[in-house]
């Protein structure tokens, strides 16, 4: 195989929100790539062979011409600079681009309680029958506040044209929408629009096996 072939390491269960973000970035850029899957339950991502590639033992990791890069937001920035004239992943305006990166960083560094109580696998395998804790409800209110402020009234996307930040925000919001939690109507409609993109549909169409129910 050619040395410059793009490779994307992901979990073999294909449920990671961060792997999805990197996948969507590649699809939006219309770049061909090879999937390499790791069994995370068997901790293959902690084996020396993958550690030496990824540095952090995390997925996803992109490999291009011998250069390996982890963290989905860093992968998107790399791809945008790699092919700058083709299907931009970030806004062209410097302030909007900075805001998109701020949003991505916040979605990844905050809201841990939402990710814990509304894990992303429920988007594929069904909702959880547990109410949100007080801490999670407070985090959800922060999420709604940010989304409402950044999404202009009547707009389809955050910054005029679509950007990868739209996918990342929709991923977080869909943890709630897919579970049937109360979400403001315009934010729920925004999620449905983002989920209708071809790149997102391609990710959702990947075959998955529901985890065994513990008895």
Backbone bond lengths (Angstrom), bond angles and torsions (degrees), N, CA, C in turn:
res aa  C-N    CA-C-N  psi(-1)  N-CA   C-N-CA  omega(-1)  CA-C   N-CA-C  phi
1 X - - - 1.465 - - 1.534 109.99 -
2 X 1.341 114.84 144.08 1.460 118.85 -177.25 1.528 110.33 -63.08
3 X 1.314 115.00 146.31 1.458 120.68 -177.50 1.523 112.18 -67.37
4 X 1.348 116.82 -23.89 1.463 118.84 -176.09 1.522 112.23 -93.24
5 X 1.322 117.84 7.50 1.456 121.04 177.73 1.524 110.05 -65.95
6 X 1.332 116.78 131.33 1.456 120.37 176.86 1.523 109.93 -73.81
7 X 1.324 115.02 134.74 1.455 120.83 176.54 1.522 108.69 -125.97
8 X 1.325 116.26 138.17 1.458 120.91 178.54 1.526 108.71 -122.74
9 X 1.330 115.32 115.45 1.461 121.35 176.16 1.531 108.87 -85.92
10 X 1.323 116.17 127.50 1.467 121.63 178.96 1.520 108.45 -140.30
11 X 1.334 115.77 167.19 1.452 120.14 174.35 1.520 110.34 -69.95
12 X 1.326 116.28 143.65 1.464 120.97 -176.53 1.528 112.88 -66.30
13 X 1.341 117.17 -16.64 1.468 119.66 178.45 1.530 112.76 -83.62
14 X 1.336 117.77 -12.20 1.467 123.04 177.99 1.534 112.53 54.37
15 X 1.320 117.83 43.69 1.459 120.14 179.37 1.528 113.27 -115.91
16 X 1.315 118.36 -9.84 1.466 120.95 -175.37 1.520 112.08 -66.22
17 X 1.326 116.19 129.51 1.460 120.82 175.54 1.522 110.94 -64.36
18 X 1.323 117.03 -35.21 1.460 120.49 -178.94 1.528 111.04 -72.57
19 X 1.327 117.10 -38.11 1.461 120.03 174.00 1.521 110.65 -62.76
20 X 1.337 115.90 -39.34 1.459 120.01 177.35 1.527 110.90 -59.84
21 X 1.327 117.39 -43.80 1.458 121.29 -179.41 1.525 111.05 -60.30
22 X 1.333 116.97 -44.48 1.468 120.61 178.96 1.528 111.12 -65.91
23 X 1.327 116.52 -40.01 1.467 121.58 177.42 1.525 110.58 -60.83
24 X 1.333 116.49 -46.89 1.477 120.71 179.84 1.521 110.10 -61.13
25 X 1.330 117.56 -41.12 1.468 120.56 178.90 1.522 111.05 -59.22
26 X 1.324 117.02 -45.08 1.467 121.05 178.91 1.524 111.11 -64.15
27 X 1.333 116.57 -42.55 1.464 120.32 -179.76 1.521 111.39 -66.42
28 X 1.333 117.07 -41.72 1.468 120.28 179.46 1.525 110.59 -64.04
29 X 1.328 116.39 -34.14 1.463 121.18 176.95 1.533 112.16 -78.17
30 X 1.334 116.11 -7.30 1.467 122.48 -178.84 1.529 111.04 57.17
31 X 1.326 115.03 42.46 1.455 121.54 178.36 1.528 109.67 -101.47
32 X 1.312 116.68 134.74 1.457 119.89 176.95 1.523 108.75 -80.67
33 X 1.324 116.14 146.50 1.456 120.54 -177.88 1.518 109.31 -156.34
34 X 1.317 113.99 163.10 1.461 121.65 178.63 1.520 108.98 -107.47
35 X 1.328 116.50 132.41 1.455 121.48 172.61 1.519 109.79 -79.91
36 X 1.319 117.43 134.49 1.456 121.75 167.54 1.529 105.71 -124.92
37 X 1.330 116.41 119.36 1.456 120.40 -173.71 1.519 111.61 -101.30
38 X 1.320 114.44 146.62 1.463 122.52 178.52 1.527 108.81 -123.56
39 X 1.317 115.64 138.32 1.458 120.88 175.21 1.527 108.18 -82.82
40 X 1.329 115.45 101.16 1.464 119.61 -175.57 1.527 111.67 -71.30
41 X 1.340 116.61 -31.49 1.468 118.81 178.02 1.522 111.15 -65.03
42 X 1.332 116.17 -31.65 1.470 120.50 176.67 1.532 111.59 -87.19
43 X 1.338 115.12 4.54 1.468 122.42 176.86 1.533 112.61 60.61
44 X 1.323 115.50 34.55 1.467 118.87 176.94 1.518 111.74 -62.35
45 X 1.333 116.64 -25.81 1.465 119.61 179.73 1.524 112.92 -71.02
46 X 1.338 117.01 -11.74 1.459 120.59 177.08 1.522 112.93 -99.94
47 X 1.311 116.85 -0.94 1.455 119.42 176.87 1.524 109.75 -70.21
48 X 1.328 115.04 151.43 1.468 120.24 -174.12 1.522 112.47 -58.08
49 X 1.328 117.19 -35.41 1.465 120.01 -177.43 1.519 111.66 -62.85
50 X 1.341 116.91 -38.37 1.469 119.54 178.84 1.523 110.78 -83.10
51 X 1.324 117.19 -36.79 1.467 119.71 177.73 1.526 110.71 -57.09
52 X 1.322 116.63 -40.26 1.459 120.29 -178.32 1.524 111.66 -67.15
53 X 1.340 116.89 -25.09 1.466 121.08 176.96 1.523 110.91 -83.29
54 X 1.330 116.04 -49.72 1.468 120.98 -168.21 1.521 114.24 -87.43
55 X 1.306 118.15 -20.64 1.470 125.76 -173.23 1.528 112.11 73.13
56 X 1.331 117.94 -46.42 1.461 121.32 -171.68 1.518 113.91 -106.08
57 X 1.334 117.61 -2.59 1.472 122.46 -178.93 1.526 112.50 66.66
58 X 1.323 117.08 18.99 1.461 120.54 -179.45 1.522 110.52 -102.58
59 X 1.330 114.33 158.84 1.461 120.13 169.84 1.536 107.54 -117.55
60 X 1.334 117.09 151.03 1.462 127.27 3.35 1.535 111.54 -82.76
61 X 1.326 114.52 162.38 1.458 121.62 169.06 1.520 108.17 -131.79
62 X 1.319 115.73 133.44 1.456 122.40 176.59 1.526 108.48 -103.15
63 X 1.324 116.34 136.79 1.468 121.22 175.39 1.522 108.35 -121.68
64 X 1.334 115.51 127.92 1.466 121.87 -179.55 1.523 108.62 -142.26
65 X 1.310 115.76 119.72 1.470 121.75 178.51 1.524 111.72 51.01
66 X 1.318 115.85 43.52 1.460 120.41 177.98 1.516 115.04 80.68
67 X 1.325 117.70 -2.75 1.464 122.80 178.99 1.522 108.50 -99.71
68 X 1.321 116.98 124.75 1.462 121.96 -178.95 1.521 110.15 -110.57
69 X 1.329 115.74 138.71 1.461 121.41 -175.50 1.516 109.63 -141.68
70 X 1.328 116.15 125.87 1.459 121.69 174.98 1.528 109.85 -104.00
71 X 1.328 115.40 173.72 1.467 125.62 -176.97 1.530 109.84 79.12
72 X 1.321 115.32 117.34 1.472 120.44 -172.49 1.521 112.70 -62.39
73 X 1.333 118.21 -35.97 1.464 119.05 -179.96 1.524 110.82 -68.91
74 X 1.340 117.12 -38.11 1.465 120.59 176.37 1.527 110.33 -66.10
75 X 1.319 116.73 -37.49 1.467 120.82 177.81 1.522 110.29 -61.86
76 X 1.333 117.25 -44.52 1.467 120.49 179.90 1.528 111.02 -62.73
77 X 1.330 117.53 -42.28 1.464 120.38 178.85 1.528 110.60 -63.80
78 X 1.320 116.71 -40.71 1.463 120.52 178.89 1.525 110.68 -62.87
79 X 1.319 117.01 -45.81 1.466 120.56 -179.09 1.524 110.96 -63.88
80 X 1.328 117.43 -36.88 1.463 120.06 -179.87 1.525 110.84 -67.24
81 X 1.323 117.00 -36.12 1.464 119.85 178.28 1.525 111.33 -79.08
82 X 1.324 116.39 -26.76 1.457 120.62 178.86 1.527 111.24 -68.22
83 X 1.337 116.65 -39.48 1.468 121.87 179.10 1.526 108.52 -130.75
84 X 1.334 117.26 72.01 1.466 121.05 -170.40 1.523 114.91 -66.75
85 X 1.298 118.02 -24.82 1.469 119.30 -176.20 1.504 114.59 -94.20
86 X 1.328 116.97 8.01 1.463 119.17 -172.49 1.523 111.10 -128.23
87 X 1.356 116.08 110.99 1.468 122.00 173.90 1.537 111.64 49.94
88 X 1.303 115.41 74.47 1.457 120.59 -175.69 1.525 111.70 -58.68
89 X 1.321 115.96 141.48 1.458 122.25 176.83 1.519 112.24 -93.90
90 X 1.332 116.70 -19.67 1.456 121.86 -178.89 1.524 109.98 -124.88
91 X 1.328 117.48 154.28 1.469 119.93 178.71 1.524 111.76 -58.57
92 X 1.317 115.91 149.84 1.462 120.68 179.85 1.523 111.60 -77.01
93 X 1.318 116.36 -34.31 1.466 120.79 179.24 1.526 110.21 -67.47
94 X 1.320 117.36 133.24 1.463 121.60 -173.23 1.526 112.32 -61.88
95 X 1.337 117.59 -39.10 1.463 119.85 -179.31 1.520 111.46 -72.94
96 X 1.324 116.89 -40.39 1.462 119.40 176.79 1.525 111.06 -66.16
97 X 1.328 116.37 -37.45 1.461 120.03 178.12 1.535 110.20 -64.24
98 X 1.327 116.54 -41.89 1.463 120.20 177.21 1.527 110.79 -63.54
99 X 1.330 116.82 -39.57 1.463 120.38 178.74 1.521 111.30 -65.42
100 X 1.330 116.33 -39.58 1.466 119.92 177.84 1.518 110.50 -61.38
101 X 1.331 116.63 -41.91 1.461 120.21 179.48 1.527 111.12 -69.67
102 X 1.320 116.51 -35.23 1.470 119.78 175.04 1.522 109.77 -60.77
103 X 1.329 116.78 -46.37 1.460 121.01 -179.63 1.523 110.89 -61.19
104 X 1.329 116.65 -44.63 1.464 119.74 178.57 1.529 111.22 -59.37
105 X 1.323 116.71 -45.85 1.464 120.41 -178.91 1.519 110.82 -63.23
106 X 1.317 117.03 -41.06 1.472 120.93 -179.14 1.525 111.15 -66.25
107 X 1.335 116.68 -43.30 1.465 120.17 179.73 1.526 111.32 -61.40
108 X 1.337 116.84 -29.16 1.461 120.72 -178.29 1.532 113.09 -89.04
109 X 1.328 117.03 -23.26 1.466 119.56 -173.71 1.520 113.12 -103.38
110 X 1.320 117.75 -19.83 1.461 122.31 -178.99 1.536 108.37 -115.56
111 X 1.311 116.76 -176.88 1.470 122.83 172.18 1.530 113.11 65.58
112 X 1.329 116.54 23.01 1.467 120.00 -179.51 1.527 111.03 -57.52
113 X 1.325 116.48 -37.44 1.456 119.50 -177.96 1.526 111.07 -65.53
114 X 1.333 117.28 -32.19 1.468 120.26 176.64 1.526 109.74 -69.62
115 X 1.332 116.19 -43.44 1.458 119.39 178.55 1.521 111.26 -62.09
116 X 1.332 117.00 -33.88 1.461 120.72 -179.24 1.525 111.31 -73.76
117 X 1.321 117.34 -44.39 1.457 120.38 -175.88 1.529 113.12 -84.93
118 X 1.321 116.32 -19.31 1.464 121.07 175.39 1.528 108.57 -129.82
119 X 1.351 116.45 68.36 1.464 119.71 -179.26 1.519 111.28 -59.75
120 X 1.315 115.95 151.35 1.465 119.86 -171.74 1.521 112.48 -68.85
121 X 1.344 117.68 -18.49 1.466 117.83 -179.18 1.521 112.44 -66.24
122 X 1.339 118.10 -17.26 1.462 118.73 177.82 1.530 111.77 -68.20
123 X 1.338 117.15 -21.56 1.464 120.72 176.19 1.532 110.15 -63.70
124 X 1.328 116.65 -30.93 1.458 120.97 -179.29 1.523 112.85 -94.56
125 X 1.330 117.35 -35.62 1.463 120.37 -165.42 1.520 114.80 -117.06
126 X 1.324 118.64 2.39 1.456 119.25 176.24 1.510 113.22 114.07
127 X 1.334 114.64 161.48 1.457 120.54 -170.21 1.523 113.03 -80.74
128 X 1.325 113.82 165.83 1.459 121.33 175.79 1.527 108.19 -101.15
129 X 1.314 115.85 142.61 1.463 120.49 -176.35 1.522 111.79 -97.22
130 X 1.324 115.79 38.29 1.455 120.08 179.28 1.522 109.82 -120.29
131 X 1.324 115.30 141.88 1.464 120.11 177.59 1.523 109.86 -76.09
132 X 1.311 115.60 152.59 1.454 120.65 176.18 1.524 110.01 -69.07
133 X 1.315 115.80 142.49 1.462 120.71 174.98 1.523 109.76 -71.93
134 X 1.312 116.02 169.23 1.469 120.31 178.07 1.530 110.40 -60.05
135 X 1.329 117.21 -41.99 1.464 120.39 179.56 1.530 110.93 -63.56
136 X 1.321 116.40 -40.33 1.463 119.79 179.97 1.528 110.78 -67.79
137 X 1.333 116.78 -40.15 1.471 119.27 178.59 1.528 110.79 -63.08
138 X 1.320 116.79 -38.24 1.472 120.00 177.41 1.528 110.14 -64.97
139 X 1.324 117.55 -40.40 1.464 120.88 177.82 1.523 111.15 -66.27
140 X 1.319 116.77 -38.92 1.472 121.09 178.13 1.524 110.13 -62.73
141 X 1.323 117.11 -40.32 1.468 119.88 178.08 1.527 110.51 -62.24
142 X 1.333 117.76 -38.86 1.467 120.49 175.92 1.525 110.19 -63.58
143 X 1.329 116.26 -41.74 1.459 120.71 178.69 1.526 111.22 -60.80
144 X 1.325 116.59 -46.36 1.465 120.15 179.82 1.526 111.03 -63.80
145 X 1.324 116.96 -39.38 1.463 120.61 179.26 1.522 110.60 -60.99
146 X 1.332 116.93 -47.88 1.466 121.00 -179.32 1.522 110.55 -63.79
147 X 1.335 116.85 -46.91 1.466 120.25 -178.71 1.521 111.42 -61.73
148 X 1.331 116.41 -42.06 1.456 120.28 -178.78 1.521 111.38 -66.60
149 X 1.325 117.66 -37.03 1.467 121.16 179.38 1.528 111.98 -70.60
150 X 1.329 116.54 -37.33 1.465 119.64 -174.39 1.529 113.48 -85.56
151 X 1.324 117.77 -24.53 1.463 120.87 -178.68 1.521 109.57 -93.62
152 X 1.347 117.59 108.02 1.464 119.58 -178.98 1.532 111.45 -60.87
153 X 1.300 116.46 146.99 1.465 121.83 178.69 1.519 109.68 -57.20
154 X 1.328 116.78 127.98 1.464 122.02 177.96 1.514 114.76 80.14
155 X 1.348 117.89 -1.14 1.464 120.87 -177.61 1.523 110.43 -85.92
156 X 1.327 115.91 150.26 1.455 120.96 176.41 1.524 111.59 -84.56
157 X 1.338 116.10 -30.52 1.450 120.74 -175.08 1.524 109.82 -131.81
158 X 1.315 116.62 168.34 1.459 121.92 -175.66 1.518 113.44 -68.66
159 X 1.333 116.27 -40.68 1.464 120.60 -169.54 1.527 111.97 -127.02
160 X 1.315 117.02 44.73 1.461 121.31 -177.87 1.509 109.97 84.23
161 X 1.325 116.86 -92.45 1.459 120.74 175.28 1.531 109.69 -78.23
162 X 1.327 115.88 160.02 1.459 121.03 177.06 1.525 110.96 -58.85
163 X 1.325 116.20 146.29 1.465 121.32 170.21 1.520 108.12 -140.59
164 X 1.318 117.06 166.38 1.465 121.32 -179.70 1.529 110.67 -63.13
165 X 1.327 117.63 -22.44 1.466 120.17 176.01 1.523 111.01 -64.16
166 X 1.334 117.57 -28.95 1.467 120.28 175.65 1.523 110.73 -63.43
167 X 1.315 116.45 -44.11 1.464 119.93 178.01 1.517 110.38 -62.31
168 X 1.332 117.23 -45.18 1.455 120.34 -177.32 1.526 112.12 -64.07
169 X 1.339 117.18 -41.13 1.457 119.85 177.72 1.525 110.62 -67.28
170 X 1.321 117.09 -42.41 1.462 120.44 179.35 1.526 111.47 -63.03
171 X 1.325 117.02 -36.27 1.464 120.58 176.89 1.527 110.20 -59.30
172 X 1.322 116.78 -46.55 1.462 119.53 -179.40 1.532 111.14 -66.31
173 X 1.313 117.20 -44.09 1.459 120.42 -179.51 1.524 111.87 -66.33
174 X 1.328 116.61 -33.74 1.464 119.04 -176.43 1.521 112.44 -71.37
175 X 1.323 118.11 -17.30 1.459 119.89 172.14 1.536 109.57 -57.89
176 X 1.320 115.48 -33.46 1.466 121.86 -178.93 1.529 111.61 -88.73
177 X 1.331 115.83 -44.62 1.476 119.92 -179.02 1.519 110.34 -60.02
178 X 1.330 116.74 -49.07 1.464 120.90 -177.06 1.522 112.45 -65.25
179 X 1.321 116.07 -24.38 1.461 119.91 179.88 1.526 112.42 -86.54
180 X 1.333 116.97 -9.38 1.451 119.79 -177.99 1.509 113.95 84.63
181 X 1.336 117.77 12.33 1.460 120.40 174.72 1.520 109.76 -70.03
182 X 1.306 116.36 157.68 1.455 120.69 -179.97 1.527 110.17 -70.36
183 X 1.326 115.35 121.97 1.467 122.76 179.34 1.526 106.99 -132.54
184 X 1.335 119.05 134.24 1.469 120.26 177.68 1.527 111.21 -49.80
185 X 1.328 115.52 140.23 1.467 121.04 -171.26 1.522 111.93 -56.90
186 X 1.314 118.02 -40.76 1.464 117.90 -175.84 1.529 111.63 -72.62
187 X 1.342 117.41 -28.46 1.454 119.81 175.87 1.528 110.55 -74.63
188 X 1.328 117.32 -36.62 1.462 120.17 175.60 1.528 110.66 -64.16
189 X 1.334 116.90 -39.36 1.466 120.63 177.58 1.527 110.48 -66.04
190 X 1.320 116.62 -36.94 1.467 121.48 176.46 1.523 110.56 -61.11
191 X 1.323 117.27 -44.13 1.461 120.89 177.83 1.522 110.35 -59.82
192 X 1.328 117.20 -45.55 1.467 119.76 -178.91 1.520 111.21 -61.81
193 X 1.333 117.52 -37.95 1.472 119.85 177.86 1.527 110.66 -64.96
194 X 1.319 116.25 -44.07 1.465 118.63 -179.79 1.523 110.90 -65.60
195 X 1.311 116.63 -35.93 1.464 120.82 -178.33 1.528 111.50 -72.85
196 X 1.306 117.00 -12.19 1.464 120.65 179.92 1.521 112.15 -90.53
197 X 1.333 118.43 -2.72 1.459 120.27 177.67 1.526 110.28 -67.68
198 X 1.319 115.67 146.96 1.468 120.32 -178.12 1.529 111.40 -58.80
199 X 1.332 117.02 -39.02 1.468 120.50 -177.80 1.522 111.21 -65.18
200 X 1.324 116.54 -38.59 1.465 120.69 178.95 1.521 109.99 -72.25
201 X 1.326 116.40 -41.70 1.471 119.84 177.51 1.523 110.85 -59.10
202 X 1.326 116.33 -38.68 1.466 119.75 -179.81 1.525 110.89 -62.42
203 X 1.325 116.88 -38.93 1.464 120.22 177.00 1.533 110.84 -67.72
204 X 1.313 116.41 -44.57 1.457 119.82 -178.06 1.524 111.89 -66.98
205 X 1.323 117.54 -25.17 1.469 121.31 -178.65 1.529 113.08 -77.81
206 X 1.328 118.02 -9.86 1.462 120.48 177.48 1.533 108.82 -64.09
207 X 1.317 116.73 134.88 1.463 120.70 -178.19 1.533 110.38 -71.70
208 X 1.321 115.34 133.67 1.461 121.67 179.65 1.523 110.15 -131.01
209 X 1.308 115.53 154.36 1.455 121.73 176.87 1.524 107.89 -109.27
210 X 1.317 116.42 123.67 1.463 120.05 179.08 1.524 109.70 -63.31
211 X 1.325 117.76 141.03 1.473 119.41 178.82 1.512 111.09 -65.81
212 X 1.322 115.75 149.23 1.457 120.79 179.55 1.518 110.19 -64.75
213 X 1.305 117.00 140.03 1.469 122.46 178.83 1.516 109.14 -78.31
214 X 1.309 116.09 127.47 1.474 120.87 178.81 1.514 110.12 -74.90
215 X 1.325 116.22 129.35 1.474 119.82 179.82 1.530 110.59 -101.83
